[in-house]
């Protein structure tokens, strides 16, 4: 499956797969049942260099190619969706700095973030501005030596444990998307930031999301790039993030398909394995085909990541198809397990709950269709 990687990257992915199977899989059900914050794995991920997988070596990262990063996220998600959610939310924050910040700001945060010493969060979504971030109401108004940041964000992954949060706000409320700027805030060092209790979610229960309110000062040196460039940075970051959502979806779908295949071989009805029945074979064949197509679309986008080529439509293809197909694959896997699949003795019901959010966050399926159609019609 990783034939398109060089030998060094294949070794890294092999190490991550072993870690995922030996450490993450045994803990995943407990994290879900108790809604434990997946940051409990942060130090172990950091020791393996996983917290900086999306960053170049010049900032302390591992410098993985786009496809290698895809396979790595896929392996982690297939073992524990909550851990993958925590990790990729951190990537959104560090990608924001990598793509939008000046060199001084990058040096202040990225090496420590890559080492896992700092955890990041990405604050874009608001109660009144989800699918259309340009409608955000959070503002950043100039004061003597920086900005007064005021407003509220919601569903912000990692915020309760984050050492730094990349916040998107309007510096020019009359300019629409061109009036959005981005800032780094440090909750532990800044007064006027209130982080609420994490939301009780249906799935990814260990990938905690939080509401945040701001009425705080941000120094000018904490602004990412020039005023008005924040929206463009956010869209570039989300192009990457959507590839990672696709990787999470195919990782969980692969785990569901593997479970269905194993069960079909072991479960007997009428003295023979249920895998001998044509109807069930067709279900497995459909799932394997959809999974292969979803992964191919994800890797198509991943190959363009970091090359300078435009890939907004490619990442939209990947996220749209993978998030929709993974749901169907996991649903078939649960059906193959029958009543047992509906119990918590098997992971199928968790896979379905974890997968449901992928059709909503980082741009809903409907938004992905809009992105694709606009590109076709321009």
C-alpha positions, 0 to 999 in steps of 0.5 A: 500500500505504501509502494509510492514512498521511499524506503525511509518513509516506508520505515517511518510508516511501519513504525507508526503502524506498529505504535498504532496497533500496540498502543492506540488500539488497546486504549481507543475504546476506553478513551471513547467510553470515558471521553478522555482527552486524547492528549494523554498520547501527546508525549508518546506521539512527540517521542516518535516525531509525529507531532511535527510530521507536517513540518519541514526539517528546518523547523524541527519537523520530519519533512514527510512527503504528502503521501507519507503524511496521508498514510501516517494519519490514516494509520493513527485514525484507524487505531483511534479516531480521537487521537487522530483528531487531536493530532490533525487539529494541531497540524491546522495550527502549525500549518497556519504559522508555516503558511502565513507567519513571518520567520520570527513567529515561525521560529518562536513556535514551530520547533517547540510544536514539532517537538510536542512541547507546545500543543496548537489549536485552530480557531476559525469557526463561530456560532454565526460563521461556520460554512462561511468564515468570511461572516465572522464577527470576532474583531481585532482592533488596533490599540497602542502596541497591538490589537484588542481581540474581541469575540467568540469561537466554537467547536475548537479542537484542543483549545482546553489544553492548547499552549497557543491558538491561531485565531482568525478575526476581522481587522476590517469589518467592511472588507469581507474576506479581505478584512480577515487577519490571523493572530497567535494567542497564548492562553496561559500567558494572556488575560481575557481568554475564557475557554468553556467546558468541552462539548459532549459529542456523538463521536471522537469523544476524546478529541475534545472541542471547546467554546472560547471567548476573547477580550484580550490584547494581542501584540502586533508581532503575534499577527500572521503576515500582513493585515487582510491575509488571514482568509487566504491563509485559512483557505490554504490550511483547510486545503491541507486539512481536508486531505487529512480528514480524507486520511482519517476517513479511509483509516477508519473505513479500513479498520471497519472493512478489516473487521468485517472480513475477519467476522465473515471468515469466522462466523458460521451459519448453517455449518459454513462461514457467512463469507461464503454467501454471495450477498455478503461477498458483494457487500465486501466487494463494494466496500473494498472498491469504494475504499480504494477509490477514496484512498486514490483521491486522497493520495492524488491531492496529497501528491500536490501538497507542498509542490506549489500546484493548486489543489483546492478541488483535489482536496475537496474531491478527497474529503467529499468522497472519503467522508461519504464512502467511509460511512457506507463502508462502516455501515456495511461492516456493522450490518455484517456483524448483525446484532453484535455490531450494534453492541459496544463489545465490537468497535463498529458502532464507535467507527460510525459515530466517529465518522459522522463528523467528517461530513460536517467539519472542515467544510461540510459535504455541501461546501465541498460540492460548491468548491468543486462546482465553482472550479468547474464553472469558472 
